[in-house]
Each structure stands twice: as C-alpha cells, then as structure tokens.
Amino acid sequence: MQSVDLSALRAQLPSTSPKNAWKIVRRLALEGKGEALELAAEFAEVAEPALDNLLRLWPQALDPDGFAEHLLAPAFAAEGRTELTLRRRDSIIGLRHLTMLRTLRLDHCARA
C-alpha cells in the first residue's frame, strides 16, 4: 500500500464532503496507525458514518485497537449505544476502549 500523506489530507478537511470524508476514513483505517487514525476521527466527524459501517470496517483496520479508540468509542458515545453483538470474529482487539458497553454478546467468536 502507498504511504498516506497526512498533511495533504489534513488540508482537505475544511472543504471535504461527507462522501469524500468517508472514503478518507476508510483509507486511513486500512492503511494507517496513530496519527492517521486521529485524522480519520476528524474526517469521521464530517462523514458521520453509521456505527454499523464502522463495526464492519473494524476487523479490516491495520490497527484495530487504535481504530476502536479513535473511531468506534466516539461513535458509540454519539449514538448512545450500550450494547454490542459480535459474530464470527477472530479477534476482539480494541474492545477495551468500548467502556460504555453494558451488554456484550460474543457469538461464534474464535477467541474471546
């Protein structure tokens, strides 16, 4: 994968559309860690992706722990959701950031 130019993406933030912001969130999640995920969170504020879309992207993220911290946790808080069901997951890395959960169901997960 190509290296992500964070400064060039950051320059797009003020004028980006929600559709383009979601494309950038996906790219940063799939290719980046640390600062890239922090920037992805800023783009997510513009894109306002549904939590379910973020949950589908989580297992594909290069850094699932950072993804949960910077993208999932704020989305759960914004939607006020306190329940999560994970099905057929090989990993639950990043779950520690979802401290707002009251109910967690693991269904056919390889390692819990």
Secondary structure, 3 states (H helix, E strand, C coil): CCCCCHHHHHHHHHHCCHHHHHHHHHHHHHHCCCHHHHHHHHHHHHHCCCHHHHHHHHHHCCCHHHHHHHHHHHHHHHHCCCEEEEECCCCCCCHHHCCCCCEEEEECCCCC
